[in-house]
Structure formats: structure tokens, C-alpha cells
């Protein structure tokens, strides 16, 4: 995808959002560094990524055609390439059976601490929406911790809302079941 340059009229920051090339060493390093910073943050669990994840993530994402990422780059004349990575979104395409169309799950949203408050997440989400529309997606989905109030406000400004089908049935909740070890030797009979 060509560079998606998004420049805000409300701030003089020169921020450019581009799709990540997982095979590009510079993009891969920026992706891992930004995601590791997010993982170390309280909103990301407060623990660094393992060395195995740091080494294998770009190649693993490159092998999955349903995965894509965008990075926000801020102009910095002192940086080796004239810019520094300041934000990341990782996405995974899924499928909506109700719409019979793809959907895009916004899996990780990370903005470097010194760059928060500059609507960088907004700019990245706009780029993600462009890519999702190009893929024919019917919607964007995401999960967010209920205590992350600033992120919730940012996502609501971008049009995200709690998922409901019938208000009488309540809002959808995000659940998980962590799988440890290899699991059963054989699948159960159905």
C-alpha cells in the first residue's frame, strides 16, 4: 500500500501513517519496539514481550495474509531516516457470518508515551479504516479494558461503540480461554 500521509490541521506535528512491510527490517524493528513498549505499559499487561516473540513476530505476521499493521511516523530531522515510530496498530481480518463479509479486528493500539494526546491513534484508525474498506470489510472490531478511559474516549470519537444485537440481551463481552501445552492427543468425537 502506498504511504498514507495524514497531517492534522489542529497540530503542527508532521505525522505519516504507513502500512507495515513485515519483510522490511526497519518496519519490523519499529513494530516490535512499539509493541514491547505497549506490553510493558499497565494497559498492555505490564510485562515485556519474550525474546521468542520479539524475534518471531514479524515473520509470523508476514505468513498470515489476514494480518496487517500500520505505524505512525513523526518527522524528526535528528533521526537516521528523518522520522521516528510513535504509534502502532496491529489488525487481523476475521469474518462476519451474519454479513457474509470480512471484518477487521483492531488487535493492538499503541502510542509511545511521549506522543499521547496528539490524536495519533485517531490518524492510525483512519488508515486502518481505509485498508478495511479496501478489503471489503463490513466493520471494525476491537477490545479495550474498561478502566482505560482515555482509550475508550478516543475510540468513541472514532465511532466505536459497545456491541449489541438486541439491547434487551445486553452488550457483548470479550472472553478468553488460555490454552497451555499441546492439548489432547486426539480431537473428541463429535
C-alpha positions as CSV (number, residue, x, y, z in Angstrom):
1,X,0.0,0.0,0.0
2,X,1.3,3.4,-0.7
3,X,2.2,5.8,2.1
4,X,-0.9,7.2,3.7
5,X,0.1,10.7,4.9
6,X,-2.2,12.1,7.5
7,X,-1.4,15.5,8.8
8,X,-3.6,17.2,11.4
9,X,-4.7,20.8,10.9
10,X,-5.0,21.2,14.6
11,X,-1.4,20.5,15.4
12,X,1.8,21.3,13.6
13,X,3.2,17.7,14.1
14,X,4.2,16.0,10.8
15,X,2.8,12.5,11.3
16,X,2.7,10.0,8.5
17,X,0.8,6.7,8.9
18,X,2.0,3.8,6.6
19,X,1.2,0.2,6.3
20,X,4.0,-2.0,7.7
21,X,6.1,-4.1,5.4
22,X,6.8,-7.1,7.7
23,X,9.8,-8.1,5.5
24,X,11.4,-4.7,5.9
25,X,13.9,-4.7,8.8
26,X,13.2,-1.1,9.8
27,X,9.5,-1.6,9.9
28,X,9.9,-4.9,11.7
29,X,12.1,-3.3,14.4
30,X,9.7,-0.4,14.9
31,X,6.7,-2.9,15.2
32,X,8.5,-5.0,17.8
33,X,9.8,-1.9,19.8
34,X,6.4,-0.2,19.8
35,X,4.5,-3.5,20.8
36,X,7.1,-4.2,23.5
37,X,6.6,-0.7,24.9
38,X,2.8,-1.3,24.9
39,X,3.2,-4.7,26.6
40,X,5.3,-3.1,29.4
41,X,2.6,-0.5,30.0
42,X,-0.2,-1.2,32.5
43,X,-2.7,-1.2,29.7
44,X,-0.7,-3.9,27.9
45,X,-0.2,-6.2,30.9
46,X,2.9,-4.7,32.4
47,X,5.4,-7.3,31.1
48,X,7.9,-7.1,28.3
49,X,7.5,-9.4,25.3
50,X,9.5,-12.6,25.4
51,X,12.7,-12.8,23.3
52,X,10.9,-15.5,21.3
53,X,8.0,-13.2,20.4
54,X,10.4,-10.3,19.6
55,X,12.4,-12.4,17.2
56,X,9.5,-14.3,15.6
57,X,6.6,-11.8,15.4
58,X,7.4,-10.0,12.1
59,X,7.9,-13.3,10.2
60,X,4.8,-14.8,11.8
61,X,2.7,-11.8,10.8
62,X,4.2,-11.9,7.2
63,X,3.0,-15.6,6.9
64,X,-0.6,-14.5,7.6
65,X,-2.4,-12.8,4.8
66,X,-5.2,-11.8,7.1
67,X,-2.8,-9.7,9.2
68,X,-1.8,-6.1,8.6
69,X,-0.3,-3.3,10.7
70,X,0.2,0.4,10.4
71,X,2.8,2.6,12.1
72,X,2.6,6.3,12.7
73,X,6.0,8.0,12.0
74,X,6.8,11.5,13.3
75,X,9.2,13.7,11.4
76,X,12.5,14.1,13.3
77,X,15.4,15.7,11.5
78,X,17.8,14.2,14.0
79,X,16.7,10.6,13.4
80,X,18.6,8.4,11.0
81,X,15.8,8.3,8.4
82,X,14.3,11.7,9.3
83,X,11.4,10.1,11.3
84,X,10.7,8.1,14.4
85,X,8.0,5.5,15.0
86,X,5.4,6.8,17.5
87,X,2.4,4.6,17.2
88,X,1.3,1.1,16.0
89,X,-1.9,-0.7,15.2
90,X,-2.0,-4.5,14.5
91,X,-5.0,-5.9,12.8
92,X,-6.4,-9.3,11.9
93,X,-9.1,-10.0,9.4
94,X,-11.9,-12.2,10.5
95,X,-15.3,-13.0,9.0
96,X,-18.8,-11.9,9.9
97,X,-21.2,-14.8,9.3
98,X,-24.2,-12.5,9.8
99,X,-23.0,-10.2,7.0
100,X,-21.1,-12.8,5.0
101,X,-18.2,-10.4,4.7
102,X,-14.8,-9.9,6.2
103,X,-14.4,-7.8,9.3
104,X,-11.1,-6.3,10.7
105,X,-10.2,-6.7,14.3
106,X,-8.1,-3.9,15.7
107,X,-6.0,-6.1,17.9
108,X,-3.3,-3.8,19.3
109,X,-3.3,0.0,19.5
110,X,-0.1,1.5,20.9
111,X,1.1,5.1,21.1
112,X,4.5,5.9,22.6
113,X,4.1,7.6,26.0
114,X,5.6,10.9,24.9
115,X,3.3,11.1,21.9
116,X,0.0,10.5,23.6
117,X,-2.6,13.3,23.4
118,X,-1.8,14.2,19.8
119,X,-4.6,12.2,18.2
120,X,-2.1,9.7,16.8
121,X,-4.4,6.8,17.4
122,X,-7.1,8.7,15.5
123,X,-4.8,9.0,12.5
124,X,-3.9,5.3,12.6
125,X,-7.5,4.2,12.9
126,X,-8.4,6.3,9.9
127,X,-5.7,4.5,7.9
128,X,-6.9,1.1,9.2
129,X,-10.4,2.0,8.1
130,X,-9.2,2.8,4.5
131,X,-7.4,-0.7,4.4
132,X,-10.5,-2.4,5.9
133,X,-12.8,-0.8,3.2
134,X,-10.3,-1.9,0.5
135,X,-10.6,-5.5,1.8
136,X,-14.4,-5.2,1.7
137,X,-14.8,-5.4,5.4
138,X,-18.3,-4.7,6.9
139,X,-16.9,-3.4,10.3
140,X,-14.0,-2.9,12.6
141,X,-14.0,-4.6,16.0
142,X,-11.7,-4.1,19.0
143,X,-11.4,-5.0,22.6
144,X,-10.4,-2.4,25.3
145,X,-10.0,-2.6,29.0
146,X,-12.9,-1.0,30.8
147,X,-10.5,1.0,33.0
148,X,-8.7,2.6,30.1
149,X,-10.9,5.6,30.0
150,X,-8.7,7.8,27.7
151,X,-8.6,5.0,25.1
152,X,-12.4,4.4,25.3
153,X,-13.0,8.1,24.7
154,X,-10.6,8.1,21.7
155,X,-12.3,5.1,20.2
156,X,-15.8,6.5,20.8
157,X,-14.7,9.7,19.0
158,X,-13.9,7.5,16.0
159,X,-17.3,5.9,16.0
160,X,-16.7,2.7,18.0
161,X,-19.5,1.6,20.4
162,X,-20.3,-1.4,22.6
163,X,-21.6,-4.3,20.5
164,X,-25.3,-5.2,20.9
165,X,-27.8,-7.1,18.8
166,X,-30.9,-6.7,20.9
167,X,-30.5,-4.1,23.7
168,X,-32.6,-6.4,25.9
169,X,-29.9,-9.1,25.7
170,X,-27.2,-6.6,26.8
171,X,-23.8,-5.8,25.4
172,X,-21.3,-8.4,24.1
173,X,-18.4,-9.2,26.4
174,X,-14.9,-10.2,25.3
175,X,-13.9,-13.6,26.9
176,X,-10.8,-15.7,26.7
177,X,-9.6,-19.2,27.5
178,X,-5.8,-19.5,27.6
179,X,-4.6,-22.8,26.2
180,X,-1.5,-24.3,27.8
181,X,0.5,-27.2,26.5
182,X,-0.2,-29.2,23.4
183,X,-3.8,-30.2,24.4
184,X,-5.5,-33.5,24.0
185,X,-3.7,-36.1,21.7
186,X,-6.9,-36.6,19.6
187,X,-9.9,-34.4,19.0
188,X,-13.0,-35.5,20.8
189,X,-15.6,-37.4,18.7
190,X,-18.4,-35.3,17.5
